[in-house]
């Protein structure tokens, strides 16, 4: 059972069990019960849609380059915000298997 389902099972007006005890029995953190849920930001949803389009086209780009590309298209976007949105969307850039380095001749 998921956490939102268990959180929905809480009874705030229960006569015998306190909220604290119910949270313990359901395995839900009390901080998540008392804190109100944040509403979804429409700006983030539109931005996540655009990130999805760019990431499908360029799966090898990271948060810095994607933030730069999006900043050129519209209002500036912070790299940390880009990282947060990519983490929420479970996007990770494709890392190359090995880095190629040039062999440098020894000085001598």
Secondary structure as the mmCIF struct_conf table of DSSP 4:
data_model
#
loop_
_struct_conf.conf_type_id
_struct_conf.id
_struct_conf.beg_label_comp_id
_struct_conf.beg_label_asym_id
_struct_conf.beg_label_seq_id
_struct_conf.end_label_comp_id
_struct_conf.end_label_asym_id
_struct_conf.end_label_seq_id
HELX_RH_AL_P HELX_RH_AL_P1 UNK A 3 UNK A 8
TURN_TY1_P TURN_TY1_P1 UNK A 9 UNK A 9
TURN_TY1_P TURN_TY1_P2 UNK A 12 UNK A 13
BEND BEND1 UNK A 15 UNK A 17
HELX_RH_AL_P HELX_RH_AL_P2 UNK A 19 UNK A 26
TURN_TY1_P TURN_TY1_P3 UNK A 27 UNK A 27
HELX_RH_AL_P HELX_RH_AL_P3 UNK A 30 UNK A 34
BEND BEND2 UNK A 35 UNK A 35
HELX_LH_PP_P HELX_LH_PP_P1 UNK A 36 UNK A 41
HELX_RH_AL_P HELX_RH_AL_P4 UNK A 42 UNK A 57
TURN_TY1_P TURN_TY1_P4 UNK A 59 UNK A 60
HELX_RH_AL_P HELX_RH_AL_P5 UNK A 63 UNK A 73
BEND BEND3 UNK A 74 UNK A 75
HELX_RH_AL_P HELX_RH_AL_P6 UNK A 79 UNK A 89
TURN_TY1_P TURN_TY1_P5 UNK A 90 UNK A 90
BEND BEND4 UNK A 97 UNK A 98
HELX_LH_PP_P HELX_LH_PP_P2 UNK A 102 UNK A 107
#
